Amino acid sequence: CLAQSTAHMIAFVRLEDMWKRADRLKALVPHAGAGRSALRRLIPDGFVWKSVAAATLIASIGTAAVLYQSSPTESVYATAIGGHKLLKLADGSSIDLNTDTSLRLSVSANRVTAKLDKGEAFFRIKHDPHRLFVVLAGRHRVTDLGTQFVVRSEPNRLEVALLEGRAKLDAPDGRMQTPVLLTPGDEITVANNLITTTKKSSHRLDEELGWRRGMLTFENTPLADVVAEF
């Protein structure tokens, strides 16, 4: 903290000087029975209280700095209808936001939390065992285990598809007693408290991510769903 502020350095020097004066005071006191009057003449009025205040200030500044550095910072990202946004994280990970999507990203020293409020996002995460990456969507949670995956959150419906690596799907509130472990090609759908798993080829999953390239591909899709997608 000393190198961060000249004020910190000045306060430290003053505190160090206080301790040196205290050592000199011990040497100057003739014997333990000498009254308080002699000692009071050696200590300037208000010196002790000012020194205590300076020490308290230094401790407060240090505590505040630690709390500030450890507290996560949250950023909000959103796309309009027809929009697309690519987020690049400092560790090399990236997040693609599809149309009409809202995501809140909270980053701390040992955890990254992405809250997908609505829409669809593709996550390409550089796995770090010392820094957990979690996606919260609705009442469910997806934990990265070295992964490329896509999450789509709609009212009363959640879809998670895994392209590479591994991921875990569970619920923070404990509603899912057994977490679901995804392997490449798995697509998990949660709707009406029911969980279904389907297997898709990498080619099919890549087609479904055509929105990242400005394309939409439909196969055996009801017209109503196509209109909703547009």
Protein Blocks (a to p, Z undefined) as FASTA:
>chain_A
ZZmpmklmmmmmmmmmmmmmmmmmmmmpmbfklcfklmmmmpcghklmmmmmmmmmmmmm
mmmmmmmmmpccdddddddehiacddddfkopacdddehiacdddddfkbccdddfbdcd
dddddddfklccdddehjbccddehiaddddddehiacdddfbhcdddddfklmambacd
ddehiacddeehiacdddddfklmmmmmmmmnopacdehiafklmmmmZZ
